[in-house]
Amino acid sequence: MPVPSSRPPRQVTGLRAEPAIARTELSWRSLGFEPLIDHYRVHAVRGAHGRFEPDGANLVGKTVYPQLTHHVDPRGETWTYRVVAVSDAGRSARPSGVLVASSVASVVGTGVPVATIGDFDARTLEHRFAPSGYAQIPAAYPDAVIEFEQGVDSPADAWPYLLPGPGDAWAGRKAYTARWRLTLPAAPAADHDVALWLVDTTRLGGTLRVAVNGAAPAEVALPPGGTRGSREGDATVPGTALVRSYHELPVPAGLLREGGNTIELVLADGGWVAWDAVGLFARR
């Protein structure tokens, strides 16, 4: 059996960040096997700092791989990071240099809400049949079409917390459609954005097609999720298995008009999505 080396690991280098909505994807150069690395410790503090000392209070994650996803506020945050390598003998390297990185700010924080369904709060609980009554959806919508009229309907009465897809045997393996109708007082002069926040998806992932007023749909690739959102409705619970995702699409001003508008969401393939909230936002 190999004897753990008493030599401390080298300092982590090549720390870089790829920003996204609600997360920052961190990566760095692998240190290899001399000495054998047991894990990396990722430390972070909010804001932009020239230096900070890693300790237990600012540890945000451990990983055996040279990468880590740091989940942050969807409305956008700046953090300063350092990474420490730990060998199989328990020896710690000198901390890496600092990296300041900002996540992508969601339109929920930067835009002006025009119309929304639900609260952007990482919960499904305000929606119909939540948090676990998914078996009632096929009977309530036998034609696999959900209609929601903004200003008339409420999420609790007319927007099921799940939108089923062809991968869901319990819902008849159908591509369900959610048809959202809203009225605008005037045709907008500037582009808008649609925000689609999900509390969870299934391990199948899938494709969500988004069409505005009959225009060619945009396709949203859905990541594999925790497959727990059909039974659990609160992704803020510590240690939750729910896997949130955030999808935001531009809506050219020319697609929107004075009076009635329709945004259609079709789960073309894959399994269900569990809604946090959806919204149409004007840009500031």
N, C-alpha and C positions, 0 to 999 in steps of 0.2 A: 504494500500500500504506500503511495507516495507520501513523503513527509512535507507538510506545508512549509513554504519558504518563509524565512524570517525577514526577508527583504521587503520593504514597503513598496507598493505599486508606484508607477510613474504618475505624474500629474496629468489629468485629463486635458486634452487640447482639442481644438476644432469644434468647440461648442457653437451651435447655430440654432436658429429658430425659424419655423414656418408658421406664420400667424393664420388663424381662421376664426370663425365666429364661435365664441364660447370656449376656445381652447388655444393653446400654443403647443405646437409639435416641436419638441426639443430633440436634438441628436448631437453626437460627438464621435470622435475617432475611437474605435475599439482598442483596448490595451493588450489584447492577446492573452498569452498563457504564462508569461514569465515576469512576475509570479502569477499564479492563477487568481483571476478576479472572482471574488464571491458575489459581489453586487456593487452597484453604483448608488450613491445617495445624492438626491437632487434637493438643493436648498434654494429658497426664494424669499424675497421680501417685496412688498408692494412699492411701486414707484421706481424712479430712476435713481440709482446710487452708483457712485464710483467704486465703492468697496463695502462689504459687510462680512462679518465672521459667521461661518456656518455653525449652527448648533441645533439642538433638539427642537427648539421653539420654531425654527424656520425650515424644518425638514418638510418637504411637500410630497416626496415619493421615493421609493426604492425600486430598482429594476436590475435584472441580470443582463439586460440588453443595453447597447449604447444608444438608447432612445427612450423617451417618455412623453406622454401626453399630459399636459397640465391643464385642467379644466378651470376656467375663470368665468367672471360675470359676462353674460352675453352682450351686455351693453358696451363692453370694451374696457380693458384694463392694461396698465403697464406694470411689469414686474422685472426685477433684477435677479439673475440666476447664477449659481455656482454649483459645480458637480464634484463630488469626492469619490474616488475609487477605494474599495475595501477588499483586501486580499482574503484568501481562504484561511490565512492565519490570523485574521482580524486586524491586520495592520492597515492604517488609513494613509492615503496619499495626501500631498499638499492639495488644497482646493484649487480648482481650475480658476482661470481668470473670470471676470464678471461678464455677463451678457445682459443687456437691457433689451427687452422685447415687448411689443404691444400686440394684443389680440385685435382682431377685426371687430369694429363696432357694429352691432346689429342696427337695422333700420328701426327696430322697436325703440331704441334709445335716441337715434339721430333724427328720425322723421316725425311727421305730424299724423296721428291716426285719423284716417278717413272713415274706416269701418272695420270692426273687429268681431270675431266670434270667440268668446272665452277670454280668460285672463292669461297673460304670459307669465306663468308662475311655476312651471314644471309640475303641474297637476292636471289630471283629467276630470277632477271631481265635480266641476260645474256642468259637465256635459251629460246628455241623456244616457241612461243605463249604467253610468259609472258607479262604482269602480270595477264591477265584475259581472254585469248583466249582459254580456255579449251574446248569449244564446237567444235573447229576445230580438236581436236586430233582424235576422232573416224574416221573421213573422211580421215585424213592423214595416219592412221595406221589401215586399216579395218581388218587386220589379228591379231591385238592386239600384234604385235611384233615390237619393236623399235631397229634398228641396228645402232651402232655407232662405227666407225673405228678411233682409236686414230691416230692423225697425219694427217688424211685426212679430217674428218668431224669437224665441229665447233658446240658448244652448241647452237648457235643462229639458225643454220640450221637443226640440226639433233638430238637434245636432248630436247624433250618437258619438260616444267617445272613441269608438273604433270605426275605421273605414275598411271593410274586408276586401280581400283580393282573391285572385284565382287559386292561390295556394291554400285557401281556407276551406277544408271539406265541410266544416260545420255551417258555413254560410253558402253552400251550394257551388263552390269553386267558380264564382262569378267575379267579373271586374266591376266593382261597385263604383257609382258616380255620385259625387256630392256637388250639387248645383246651387251656387250662392248668388242670389240676386240682390242688387243694391242700386239705389237711386242717387245720382249726383246732380247738384243744383246747376252745374255748368260744366262744359267740356274743359278739362284741365289744360293749361298751357305748357306744363312741364311734366316730365316723366314721373311716374310713381314706382312703388315697389310692393311686391307681395311677400309677406313673411309667413312661413309655414313651420311652426315649432312642434316637434313631436316628443312625447314623453318616452316612447319606446317603439320598436319595430320587432318583427320576428327574425329568426336566424336565416330566413329565406331572403331577406332584403327585398328588393323589388324595384319597380319603376312607377312613379307618379307622374301623370300627364296633366299639365296645367294649361288651360286655354281661356283666353279673355275675349268675350264677345265673338266667339266662333273662329278666331284666328288660329293659325297652325299652332298646335300645342308645343310648349316647351317640356322637355323630359327631365325629371329629377331622379337621379340614381339614389335609391335608399340603401343605407348601410345595414348589414346584419345587426340585429339588436339583441336584447336580453330575453325576448319572448315571455315577458312577465306582465306587460302592460294590459293584458286582457283581464288580469286578476288583481293588479295593484295599481293605485292611481296617484301615488305621491312619490315623485323622484327626488324629493328633498330629504327623505329619510336617510340617516347615515347608514352606509353599507348597502344601499339599495342595489338590486340587480338590474334595474331599469337603465336603458341606454338612450339618453336623450340625443336628438339630432336637430339641426337648424338649417333651414333651406330658404333662401331669399332670392327672388327673381325680379329683374327690372320689368316694368310695364310701360312701354312707350306711350306718350301722351295721346298719340293718334289712335290707340286702341280703345280709349275711354271716351265716353260721350255724355252729353247732357241727358238726364233722364235715366231710363233703365239700363243696367249693365249686368252681365252674367259672367261669373268666374266659375269655371267647371274643373273639378278635380277628379281624375279617373285613376284608380289603382289598376294599372294595366297588367302587371304581373307581380308575383311575389305574394307575401302574406300581409296581414292587416297592418295599419298604422294606428297608433294611439295618439290622439290629438292633445296637445297642450293648448294651443290657440292658433288662429289664422288672422291675418290682418292686411288691409290695404293702407299704405302710408304715402303721404305726399312728402317730397323732399324739402328740407328747409333752405 
